[in-house]
Amino acid sequence: MRNESALAPEFAVPANRTLEQIEKMVIVQALKCANGNKAEAAQMLGLYRPTLYSKMKKYRLDEIKRRSGESSASPDSGIDEPRRVDATV
């Protein structure tokens, strides 16, 4: 059973923010709480994992990781980053 108040004690909605700014902040907070585990963060937020990926792309959250030198690929998926293919025949 999912804990509906998983983010409640650690996240307060700031005043004078747009819905998009708040959504981005909530996603970042969920990812931090889940130690970067996207499946767990999606579950905490009540989202399907592909929906979380779409929102992360929308808010360019993967680009931030790439700029800081971290890999954005999750070890279990293998679909986040393109793979190099040797085309030698």
Phi, psi and omega in degrees: 000136182279138177276109185294336183255031184299326181261348188303312184290338186255352185227124175243137180288118180286151178283157175059040176240150176282164179299320179296319178296319180293317179299316179298316180298319180294319179296314179300317180296318179296319178296323177294315180297328182267010181054039178084358180284107186291324178295317179292319178297318178299318179296319179299324182273352182075029181247156167286148182303316178299328177293319177298317178301318179297317180292323177296322177293317180302318182266007177057040181285330176290326181296326179297316179296318181297319180294329181276359176094359179273153175276137179268354181285135175276144185296337184264350186262311182071012182244357184286325183235146179294148178257146178280131182244130178277117184263019180290132181255000000 
